[in-house]
Amino acid sequence: MRKTNTADVAGEQPHVQVDDVLDGIRTTAYRWDFGSDRIDWAKNAATVLGDVDIGVLRRGRAFALHIDPKHAAERYDGVTGRAKAAPNASHAYALQYRFLPNGRRGKAALWVEERGVCTTDDRGEPVQAQGTLRVIGDRRQRARPQGAPGDQDSARLSNRAELTGTLAKLLSSRGGRAEKGAFLLVGVNDLTCINETYGYEVGDEVIAIVGQRLATAVRGRDCLGRFSSNKFGIVLHGCVANEVVAVARRMIAAVERDVASTSAGSIAATVFVGAVLIPNDANTTQDAIGRALQAIDMARVSPRERFYCYDPSAPREAERKRNIAIADEVIRALNDRRIMVALQPVVTAGGHDPEFYECLLRLRLPDGSVLDASEFVPVAEKLGLSKLIDHRALELVVDILRATPDRKLALNVSALSTTEGHWIEALEALTGKDRRLTKRLIVEITESAAISDMEATAAFVSALKRAGCKVALDDFGAGYASFRSLRNLGVDMVKIDGSFIENLGQDAKDETLVQSLVELAHRFGLATVGEWVRDERSVAFLEKAGVSYLQGDFFGAPELHEDQTADTEKSAS
């Protein structure tokens, strides 16, 4: 008797062959166990993913080596949900990235879309992920909205080397007098927010769409190119000031004429533009780029205009030269061991006995005068020198801890050092992991720095506490994120921002705020420090409010550490 095929039954349709459907849409499936790092693939995986040896991709780590390095970390974070993953939950993900069938040394590449669900354990750690991978081809073609320029416009995007080369040619033009023109920088607004909300792949799509639209606004002689991750550069030839303004307006309008159609839906893309006139306000490539960056910073903080043309005003130019001079002096002082610390006592409330000393940075100039930290640290941070200063300050503090076994010290660390592991490594190397030293060290981090990258700061705090240090949150209340900071960071102490304390007795609002901050800290079981204490009235108010410690000139101004001062003078003689 012949077997009856489902299709032979009147009124019924044949069963769908799932494998055929997956092959037809270039899609495969997988299950990834995080405990063993094993990936089980569907039968068609090798074919769909470019005839790869699927045996090589049986481990999550091996698969990661076949992802573009720019996307690998983001892909893992997207699948697992990063630190946002909830315990005992299922996290859905949808990602797009560049897959390399032959590994990172090969030339073949495919754009893939990955969708699935990741489950977590009771600690929020990933347990298993299962999903699909679909080959979607060239992302640039997919991301282009209807009516956007085609490949001929994309081809007009130069890289940074070509862009700066064109700028150099404009600056070096001859023929009696230099050709008039301009250099513009165009930045994509709110890109960080777009990346965090929709993912970095969608952010890249927005950048690509902005570039395509800018290409419609430049003239044939002009050069448009990528300047950095979120900025485009344009070299304008034969332009005077009013024409530069018109071009900038045209570019803003071209980008914002319609929403950007992305894989995550429609997103409103906006830009801001900074310009510098050539040769009026820049004679070298370095000057043109530097002044265009200054201009775009001004445009960013001008939400109404979103355009700014560099103005070579005397005060701004003087400030720029002063900053350069300060940076040079900081570097020389680091080399000459002229960076020092001054110690200011932090006393107990009520008894007023010194509990610990804060180490405040000072810079001794060659003529013997001393600069306060406020005169050089902000410039150093702006110009990327803060890590060098942090390392030198740590050396000095560890030396004092060794020389004074009964003294406790507090040291402020810059935001840049809190987001990298080098400072912790230096601490371990300098102290030899000796807890007799680290247990007497309080590391201060500012609240504003903490909230700029809460995840990295929390990891930094955890590392400090493992090393034996205590951690204080400085400028507490100034960052406008106090509840979140206290909940997530796990610090031991908060230092109430001095700007709220200096007017105690004169401003009722400050008194209310300080009282609230102290109560908040106490609810979290944290010690509190009142900074900038200058008179008995402030002392009385703070002690009544319940602060743990007091600091300010009323109890002693910062004094240079004597041993260090003597060593410096000896080495200079």
N, C-alpha and C positions, 0 to 999 in steps of 0.2 A: 504493500500500500504506500502510495506516494505521500511524503510529508507535505503538509499544507503550509505554504509561505504566507506570512501575515498579509502580504499584498494581494493574495488571491482571495481573501475574504471580502465579500462585497461591502463597499462602504468604508473600508479601513485604509489608512495610508501606511506605507512602509515605515519601520522604525528609523529614526534619524541616526546616522552613523557619526557619533561625536568626533571620532578621530578625523573623519573627512572634513567636518566643519572646521575644526581647529586648524587643520592644514590649510584649508582654503583662506582663512583669515590670518595666516602666519602667526598662530598663537600656540603656546605650549603651557604646561602647568607643572607645579612643583610643590613639595612639602619640605620644610626646613626645620630640623630639630636643633635647638640651640645648645642643648646639653652635650650632644655628641658632635655638633657642628655638621651633621650629615644632611645632604640634600638628596631627596628622591625625586627623579624627573619623570614626566610622561614619556611615552615611547617615541614621540615625534620631536623631542627636544633638540637632538643633534641636528636634524634637518632644518628646523625652524631657525635655530641660532647660527646658521651659516656653516653647516657641516662640521661642527666642532667635535672633538673627542669628548663625549659627555662624561666619560670616566674621570677626566681631569677635573670636572666641575662638581664632584660629589661632596665637596666641603665648602662651607661658606667662605672661608678664607681664600680658597682657590678661586671661587667665583669672583670675589672682590678684585682679584688681580687681572680680571678680564673686563673691568669697568674703567672708564677714563678716570685718571687720578683726581681730576677736578670734581668728579661726581661721586666717587666711592664712599667718602665719609657721609655725604648728604644722603645717599641711598640707604646706608645702614641706619642712620638716625631716623629716616622717614619710615622704614619698616618697623623699627622697634619702638618708635614714639619718643626716643630720647628720655630726658628726665621728666617729661610730662606724662609718661605712661602711668596709668592708674593700676593699683594692685588688683589681681584676680579679675582682669578685664579683657575685652577684645577690642583691639585697635585696628580700624580700617585704614588702609593707605592706598594712595594712587600716585605713582612716580613716573618720571621720564628721565632717561639718561642715555649716555653713549656706551654701547657694549662693543667690546673688542674681541671678535671670535678667535684670533690668533694671539691674544695677550697684548701687553703694552708695547712689545717690540714689533708687532705686526702692523700692517698698514690698513687692513680691513676694519670697517667700523659700521655698526648698525645703531640706529636710534630705536630704543624699545620703550614700551609703556608697561609698567608693572603695577598690578592691582592685587590686593589680597587682604587678609586679616591676620593679625599677630595677637596671640594670647599671652598673658603675663601671669606670674606667680604672686604669692602674697606680699612680696617685696617690690613688685612692679617690674621685675626682671623678665625679659622675653623668654618664653618657653617654646613656642612653635609658631611658625608662619606658614601659611599655604596660600597660593595665589596663582596668577597667570602672568606670562610674559608675551607681549604682542609686538612684533616688529612693525614700526610705523614709518620707517624710511627717513627722509631728510626733514629734520625739524624746521629748518628755515622755510621750506615751502609750505609746511603745514601751518606754521604760525602766521603766515602772511594773510591779513584780512582782505576781504573783497575790495577791489579798487586800489589796493596798495601797489607801489611800483614793482616792476618785475626785476629779473636778474640784472638787467642793464643798470638799474639804480643801485643794487647791492654791490655791483662791481666797482662803483665809484667810492666805496668806503676804503680809505687807505689805512694802513697800520700806523702805529705811533712813529716808527722810524721814518716812514714816507711823509707823514704829516709834519714832523719837525724839520725834515729835509726841505720841504716846500717853504716852510717858515724861514729857514736860514737863507734860501735863495731870495725871498722877498726882501729880507733885511740887507742883503749884500748887493742888491740891484744897483747898477751903475747907469751912466748916461746923463751926467750933469748933476742930477739929484735923485735921491732914493724915491722909489715908487711909493705912493701913499696906499695904505691898506690897513688891515686890522687882523688881530687874532682873537677868536671867540672860543669860549668853552661853554658847552651846553650840558647841564646836569639833569638827571632824571629825578624828579621829586618823589619822596616817600618810598624809595626803593626798599629800604630796610623793612618797612611795614608790609610791603607787597610780598617780600621774601618770607617773612614770618607768618603771614596770613595764608598765602597760597603755595609757598615753596619756591626754592631757588630756580627751578626750571621755568616756572611761570614768570619769575622776575627776568630771566634771560629772554623770554619771549617778548616781554614789554620793551626791553632794551633794543631788541632787533626791530620791532615795529617802529620805535622812535627813530632809529637810524634810517629806516626806509622812508619815513615821512620827512625827515630833515633833508634827505637827498632831493626831494622835490622842490625845496626852497632855496637851494644854492644855485649859483650861476655856473655857466660852463667853465669859466676860468678858475673858479674857486676850488679849494681842496677840502673835502670832508673826510674825517677819519676817526677811529676809536682812539681816545686819549688814555682812558683808564676804564676800570670795570663799569662805572656808571656815568662816564663823561665822554662826550664827543668834542672834537676840536675842529674848527673851521678857519682856514686861511683865506681872507678876502683880499682880492687884488683891485687896485684902482678905486678905493672907497674913501670918501671923506666922512666926517663925524655924523652928519645927518643921514647919510646913506647907510652907515653901520647900524644906526638905530632902526632904520626901516627893515633891514635884513633880519635883525634880531626879532622884531615884531612878527615878521613873516614866518620865521622859524617856529616861534611859540604858537602862532595860529595854525601852522601846518600840523604840528604834533597834536594839538588839542581840538582839531576840527571834529573829531569823532572818537568814541571809545575804542580801546584796543581790544580786538577779538582774540582771546587766548584759549588754551585748552581748559582753563578754569572758568571761562565765561568772560563777560565784558568787564574791562577795567578802565577807569578814567586815568589816562597818562598825562602828567603835566611836567613842565621843565622850567629851569631858570637859566639865565644866560649872563655871563660876564665877558667883557670885551676890553681890549687895550688897543689904542691907536698906534699905528706904525707909519713913519718913524718918530712921530711926535713924543710918545711916552715910552718907547723901548728901542734900544739900539742893538741889542744882542738877543739871541734865542733864549738864553737863560732869563733875562729881564722880562721878555715878552711872556714867557710861561709863568714866571713868578707873579707878575702883575695881573695876568688874566686869572690866576688862582685867587688873588686877593679880591678881584672884582666879582668873581662868582660866589665867594663867601658873602660879600655884601648883598648880592642878588638873592641869595638863599634866605636871608633874614628880612627881605622886603617882599612880603606876600602879595602886596598890591601890584607892584611894578614887575617884579621877577626879572628885571634887567638892570645891570649896573655897568657903567663904563669907567675904567680906572681913572682916578683923579689924583694926579701927582702933587697933592697938597703938601706943603712944607711940614706940618705936624706929623702926618702919616710917614713921610719919608724919613723924618728925624727918628721916629719911633722904630722904624725898620732898621736903620743903621745902629741905633742903640741896642736893639735886640741882638744883632750880629756881634756887636762888641762884647756884650755880656756873655753870649755863647762862647766866644773865643776865650774870654777870661775864665769861664768855668772849666773849659778843657785844660787850660794851662794850670789852673789851681788843682785839678785832679792829678795832673802829672807831677806837680811840685809838692803834693801833699799839703795844700793850703786850705782844703775843706776841713772844717772842724765842727765840734758839737758844743753847744752851751746847755747846761743843765738847769732846769727849773723845777722846784719842789712841787709835789702834789700832796697836800696835807689831809689828814683825817678831819671830818666834820666834828666840831665840839672840842676835841683835844688839840687840833692844829699841829700835830706831829707829822713830819715827812713820812709818807708811806712809800712813795717811789718818786723818781725824777724823770721828767720828759726830756729827751735829747733833741734839741732844736739845732738845725743846721746853720752854720756861719761860714763865710768865705773871707779869708784874710788877703787883702790886696798887697802887691809888692811894696807899697809905701807904708805898710803896717796897719792901715785902717781896716775895719771889719764891716762886711756887708751882712745885713739881716737876710734871712731866708726869703722873705717876701720880695727882695730886690733881685733875686736871681733864679729861684726855683720855678716860678711860673713860666719864665722864658725858656728855661732848660726843659721843662715838660713839653712846651709847645714845639721845641726843635728836636725832640727825641733823645734828650740827654739824661732823662730821669733815671733810667736803669743804671747808668754809670754812677750817678750820685747815690742811689740806693745801696749799691754794692759797697761804696767807700764808707757810707754812714754805718753800715752793718759791721764792717771791719773795726771801725772806731768803737762802736758800742760793745762788741765782744771783748775788745781789749780792756775796756773799763770794767766789764763784768768780771774778768779774770783778776784784775788788780784790786777790786773792792768786793770781796766775797759776800758782804752783808747788804749790798745795795741792789735795789730793784730799779730797772730802767724801762722806759717806754720809748718806742721808735716808730715814727710815721713812715709808711711805705706808699709809693705812688701807685696809681691805678694800673700803669703799664706792668709793674712787677707782680701785681696780684693776678694777672691773667696768664702768666708764664711760669714755668717750673724752675727757672734759673735761680731765683732768689732763695727758694727753699733749698736747692742744692748747695748754694753758697752758705746758708745758715748751717747746714749739716757739716759741711767741710770745715768751716771756721770754728765751730763749737766741738767738733768731733763727736756729735750727738750726746754730749755730756749734759745730762739733765740738771746738774748743779748750776749750769749756766742758763739753759733755756727756761727753767722754771722761774727765773728772776727777770725774764724778758716779756714785756707786754708790747704786742705789735698793733699799731693803730692803722685802721683803714678808714677812709672817708666814706660817708654815706652816699654821696653823689657818685663816687667811683664804684661803690658796691652795686648800686642799682643800674649802672650802665651795662654790667654783665654779671647778673646775679649768680648764674650757674658757675662761672669760672671763679668768682669770689668765694662762693660756698666751698668749692674744692680747695681753695687756698687756705681758708679758715680751718678746714678739717685737717689739712697737712700740718698747719701750725700747732694745732692742739695735740696731734699725734707726736709732734716733736717735744711737747711739754710746755709750750708757750701759752700765755693768755692772750686774748684778742679783744681790742676795744674798737667800738664804732665811733669815729670822730665826727665832729660837726653834726651831731644827732639833731634831727628836726629840720636841717637845711635842705635835705634831699626830697622832702615831701613824699616819702615812701616808708615811713618809720615802721608801720605795722608789718609790712611785707619783709623789711630788712630783719626785724627781730625774729620773725617766725622762721625765716629760711636760713639765716646765717649761723645761728648758734654762738653768738659772741658772749663774752663774759662781762663786759662793761660798756657803758655808753657815755660819751662826753658831749654834754649839751652845748650846742653851738654858741660861741661867745657873743655873737651879735644879738642874741636874745637876752643876755645877762647884763651887758654893759649899760642898759638903760633901766635896770630894775629900780623901782621907786619913782620913776618918771613916766613910764608907759604901762598902763594897766593891762593892755593887750599882751605885752611881753610877759608880765607876771602870770597871767592866766595860762599862757602857752607853756612857760617853764614848769609851772605846777602840773600841767597835764602830762608833759613829757616825763617828769619824775615819776608820777603815778603809773604811767604806762610801763616804764622800765621796771618798776618794783613788781608789777603784776607778772612780769616775765622772770622775776628773780635775779635781776641784773643790778650790779653796782652802778652808781652814777657819779659823774664828775661835773662840777660847775666850773667853766672856764672864764677867763677874762675878769676875775674878781678884783675890784679896784678899791672898794670902800666897805666900811663896817655895815652899812645898810644892806648891801648885797649879801654879805656874809650872813646877817641875821635872817634875811628872807630865804636864802638857800637852805640854811640849816633847819628852819621851820618847815620848809617844803619837804625835807627828808633826804637831801643829797648825801652821798657817802663820802665824797672827797671834794676839795676845793683847790683851784689853781688860779694864779694870777699874780700880778705885781704886788698886790697887797701882802702876799706871803713871801715874796722874794722874786726879783727879776732874774731872767736867765743869766748864768755866769759861765764863761768859757771854762772848759775842763782844764785844770791847772797842769796836770801831767802832760796833756797833749800840747798845751801852749808852750811849755818848756821844751818839748821835743821839737816843735816847729822852729822855735827861735834858735835852738842848738844847730839844727840842720841848715838853717839859713846863714849861720855865721861861718 
